[in-house]
Each structure stands twice: as C-alpha cells, then as structure tokens.
C-alpha cells in the first residue's frame, strides 16, 4: 500500500515545484582534456622562462666593462633601475601569456606565435653582438637555445590536437 506522500495527487497545481531532477549543465559538454602536445609546449615555455630568469640575473650581476667605461659610475644606479624595471615587466607579461596558453586561450597562442616569429629578427643581432664582443659566446648560445626551445613550443602549439583543443576551449 502506498503512503499519502507517495500517491499521485488528484489534482496538480501550476505553482507546485517540479518533480524532475534539475541541474545546471556545462555549455559545450564536459571539458576536453588538454593534449600532451600542449602540456609539453607549456613545459617548454616555463623552461624558457627559467633559463631567461637565470640568464638575466647573471647578466645583471656582471654589467659589461664596455658599458661601465662609457657611462661611468654615476649612471650605474640608473642602469640597474631601468634594467630591473624592463626585465620585471617582460617576466610578468611572460607569466601572464604562458598561463593563458596553459588555460587554452587561443588569443594567447596566436600572440605567442607572432612574437616568436618576430624573434627571428634577433638571430642576426645575436651573431653580430657575439662577433663584435658585446656579448659573450655563452650568452649568445643561451639566447639561441632559448629561441630553439620557443620554436619547438610553437611547433607543438600548431599540431592538430593542439589546434582542436584551443578551438574547443574558445567558449570556456
């Protein structure tokens, strides 16, 4: 026998709460898993970041003797302040961009690809500065290794699984 609460009501009120399960659903279905190519690209970007930070600290710790002869000791504090400000801004923008790429923001991927393409212009400058003695051979090699890792990350971000994932992440 059924209890009064289980029995179907004789008459239904238009103001009665719904009896069906009510739940919010995610637009576009469940989130798509990040492909391994994108994960590897993001790891490469963070490696470039770490190398860049170490390289920058090393470079700032030993300003070139040619620069110090040119500006003199009075301008050294300006050199440090300007350099510190510029590098801090670059590193903060890099963190923002790499995190956006890791979250699937297609605009960040495209911006990184454009900036990496523009960095090709720095290759002749690296070779020239090493040959002219403005940069040590180690500094030039570190710059070229960083560019190589960045271009590998570009390749990974252009693979078909990465493109599909970024496309699927557009509405999220």
N, C-alpha and C positions, 0 to 999 in steps of 0.2 A: 504494500500500500504506500502511496506517496504522501509526503507531508505537505502541509499547506504552502510552504515556501517553494516546493518543487513543482507543484501543479501549475499548469499553464493558466495564466489569468483569463478570466472570462471576457474581459474587455481591456484593450491596451490603450494607454493614454499617449497622446502625441508628445507629452512632456516627460515621459519615462526615460531613464538613461539607456543607452544602447546595451544590448546583450552581447554583441560581438567583441572580440579582442580588438583593442585599439592600441596602436603603437606607431611611433614615428619611424619612417624608413629613410635610409640614406639616398640622396639623389644619385642616380647613375649606378646603383648597385654597390656591392661591397668593394672596399678599396683594393686596387690592384697591387700586387706585391712588387717591390722595386726590383728590377732585373739586376743580375750580378754585374753587368757591364756598367751600370750607373753607380753601383756601390764601389766598384773598382776605380771608376773615374773620380768619385768623391774622395776616396783614399789617396789617389794621386794628387788631387788638388791640395789636400791637407799636408801631404809630403812636401809639395812645392812651397806651401806656406811656412812649414817648419824650417826648411832649408833657407828660405828667404829671411826669416827672423834671425837665425843664427848668423847668416852671412852679413846681414845689416848690422847686427851688434858688433861683429868682428870688424867690419869696415869702419864703423863709427868709433871704435876703440882705438884705431890707428889711422888718424887722418893723414893723408898723403903729405910727404915733406914738401912737395912742389906747391901744394895749396897753402901750407903754413908760411912758406917763404914769400908767397905772393901777397897774402892778406895781413900777415903779421899777427902777433899775439892779441892785439886789441879786438880783432874781429872774430876770434875763436868762439866766444860765447854766442855771437850771432849765428855762426856756423852750426853750433850744437842745437840751438833753439829751432832754427829753420829746418834742419835735418830731422830733428826729433818730431816736429810737427808734421812734416810731409810724410815721413815713414809711418807715423801713427795713423794718419788719415788713410794712407794706402792699405795698411793692415786691417783697419776697421772696415773699409769697403770690401776688402777681400773676404773677411769673415762673413759679412752680410751676403755677398754674392755666393759663396760656397754653401752656406746654409740654405739659401733659396734653391740652389741646384739640387741639393740633397732632399728638399721637400717637394721636388717635382715642378718647380716654377719654370715654364718654358721660356719666358722672357729672360730669365737669368742665364739659361743655357745659351740662348741666342746672343746675349750680351757678352758672355764669356767667349763664344766662338769668334765674335767680331774683334774683341780685344786681343785674343790670341793671334788672329790674322794680322792685326796691326803690329804685334810684337815681332813679326818677321822683319820689319824695318829696322829693328835693333841689332840684327845679326851683323851687318857690315860695321856698325858702330862698335860692337864688341871686338871684332877683329882689329879694327883700326886703333882702338884705345889700348889693346894689348901690345900691338906693334909699336905704337908711339910711346909706350911706357907709362901711360896714365892709369893703367890697370895692370895688376899682376896676372901672370898666366893662370894661377889658381882661381882668381876672381873671374876671369874670362871663362874658364872651364865650368865653374859653378853656374854661371849665367847660362851657358849652353846646355848643361844638364837640366836645369830648371825649365828652359824652353822645350827641351825634348820631352820631359815628363808632361808638360802642359799640352803639347801637341798630341801625345798619346791619349791624354784625357779627352781632347777634342774628338779624336777618332772614336773612342768609346761612347761619347755622347751622341755621335752621329750614326751608331749602329741601329739596325731595325728595331730590336727590342727596346732600346732607349727611346727612340722616336715615338714608338707606340705608347710607352709608359708616360712620357711627357704629354702626349696628346690626351691620354685617358685622365691625366691629373688636372687638365685645364679647368674643369668645373669645380674643383675642390678647394 
